[in-house]
Amino acid sequence: MLAECGNTRVLCTVSIQDQVPMWMANRHAGGWLTAEYAMLPGAGQPRKPRDGRTGRPPDGRSLEIQRLIGRSLRSAIDLSQLPELTLWVDCDVISADGGTRTTAINGAAVALYDALLWLEEQRKLPNWPLRGLVAAISVGLVDGEALCDLDYREDSSADVDLNVVTSSSGNFIEIQGTAEKKPFSNEQLQTMLAQAGDACAEIRRLQKEALGLTENQN
């Protein structure tokens, strides 16, 4: 699944491994989902060294983002309805112009739906485990104005930067927010959250369109 948002492009895939982590083995608790995220060397400027190339572990930003992707998707799936397997979600940024983590979540949700359809076709699912699609967007304050889906230039000069993840019902899964220069008011926060909610609703519509789902299908 290739997810595009402006000039940001993220390749999202889901692989199925017929085992669960050691801490889940033999507990008959269902399956597991985890995610990995990487910025490919040529995704931005200057070139980013490939993880592991320098002998160092993945950078802290990549680890934080892949944990966010995993948390977001696990919130939307009933893991107890999976057989003992692991869903590996891989998000590789091909081109970066802001919003890579939110674009990764949006593409990964579609890739996850496709993977679950394959498991259903193989009659490996006792029940459909996905509660609904997950959508995410970045919002922020730039020169006092609330903007949605910030590109790199806007993000780098923003007074406030928020990343918002929502469920299929529009409820919040995660809100990450930071005042880069000065504190922001509750009124400004509510404005940004309202923009994020509207944007996520549109993203879910596009996700369903990509999957061939009707508006009433989750």
Steps between C-alpha positions, in 0.01 A plus 500: 500500500647835391361782714545855372425828674634799311863426422526242778491140380513192724505136391293295748494120507373235742673161530359202687724289723362172632612554858455747781764662723648278769307679775173399329593144405273219624261742667232461231439873526471559126747681277720806506564808286818702492645765271831615360569840344797622301594808305675381184833672431376712210167598655620844601798734499763457621522125437420296811735203562319168485418357845772258605747631242698696758490221756257695714145390587200672332472862604263599780261679263447186290441289811248750636311510169484124456365466852234758416401307186477175695294654782265667254426182305473276808232733636283411200541122497379229734818294528315219677318430171828423322664158490848476652681715245673836479402775260816692408422849373787660308492869408785628282511868415591551133455878496470725804338842507342503846237273653685173443365336816138589426530394135654173618204433731248574225671269252563229758129488590415421138779242473380337822144473367634328186706255708196411712294443184763249387487323837122488473522349151734236643238430770748583774278753678224378734349850493582828329738669749523857368276750679551766235754701306749729670576846362763757597596856410740772608373846598677803639519871558707699252515875562196462724294324231378141536613291204430138408744253343816705547779457245864515606530878458186564705590243762850639550362848570188398696435643845305184589510154343234233561465147366150362540387139456128413494285189493227416248248666734702822503615452858860578585757222521803717558586870508864607492548872547785740571528876530825573318523870588221612732204338682169471318148550630221249545306685231786452255523134597130448434531669161786269402318190625189596303710538185665166567162330549369631167820399321497149649139452390607582143799266528274214611281568197804472274617183678161340441506609138842337456369178656172502307293532817169679535460790741322276751770234503779517757 
